Amino acid sequence: MEQKVKCPYCGAETQVEIENPEDDLLTQDECQHCGKVINIHVTVSVDFHTTECKCQGVFHTWKLQKGFPECTTRWVCVHCGEGKSLTEEQRKKLKIQSREEYFAELNKVSIF
């Protein structure tokens, strides 16, 4: 699906293409006019709007996003929504099991 959106930096209309729009989809594209990275927020109604991407896809501001089970905890950029896994060292420091450790522990538990 192609859509014209307004660049939050230069104000020019730029063409974006989203193959499979999903509810609350957050993706990025480059403005065809000024070349800056913009965030594109997609909702089920297939409305498009843009915001400035303060990290420009490089200078992320990471925030710990706790998950349930806790082994799904990860880092998420507050500006663009990009995510990354915790390192082994970070998991140990925060006392968070890896997925493998979590599922191994579940397999040990017997309900009988």
N, C-alpha and C positions, 0 to 999 in steps of 0.2 A: 504494500500500500504506500503510495507516494503522497506527500503532504507538503505544502508550503508553510514555513514557520518564520517568525520574525527573530532575527539575531539580537540577543540582549546587549551586545557590544556595539555593533555598527548600525543596527536598526534595519538592515536590508533583509528582504525576503530571501530565504534559502530553501532549497528543495531537500527533503529528507525522505528516506525509504525505510519502512519498517515492514519486514516480511510477515511476521506473526504477532500482531498487537495483542498484548496480554494486560489484564487488570494490574494497575500500579507498576507498570514497566518503567524502569529508569535506564536510559541508555545515553550514549554520547555520540556526537558527530562534529565535524568541522564545518564552520561557516564557509560557504563557497566564495564569499566576498572578502572577509578579513582574515580567514584562516584560523580563528580562535576556536578552541574546543568549547562546545556548549552542551549542557545537560538537556535531554529531551525526556519529558515526563508524559507517559501515555496512560490513559484511563480507558475503561471498558467502552465508554461512549465514543471512543476513538477521537478524542480531542487532543491536540498537541499544544504544548507551551514550553518555552525555554527559560532557563535561568543561567546566570553566569556560573561557570565552573571555576571556582576560586583556586582549585589545585591544578588546573590545566592538565589533568591526567598524569601529573608528575609529582607535584608537591602536596601529597595527601596529608590530611589531618586524621589520624587513626583514633578510633574510639572502640573500646572493648564492647562487643555485643554478646551478652550472656545468652546461652542457649539451654534448651532442655531436650534431652539430657545434657548435662554440663559439658560433655565431650564435644558438643557441636558449637561451643563458644568460639568466636572468631573476631578478627579486626575488621572494621568497616569504616571507610572514609566518610566523614560527615558532609562532605561537599558533593561527591559524585556517586557514592554508594558502592564503590569497588570494594570487594572483600578479599581477605587473605587469611590463611590458617595461622594459628599460633605455632611458634617454633617449639621444638622439644624442650629447650631451656625455659621458655616462657611458661609452657604447661607445667613443668616441674615446679617453678617458682610460685605459680598460682595454685598448685596442687590440683590440677585438672587432668583426669585420665585421658589417654588417647582413645580413639574409637575402638581400636583393637583390644585395649585393656578393659574398656567398658563392656564390650560384648563377651570377652573371655570370662569376666566376672559374672555376667548374666548366665552364661552356660553352666557355671558351677552351682548356681542356686537351684534347689529342688523344691517344688511346691508340695511334694508328698513326704 
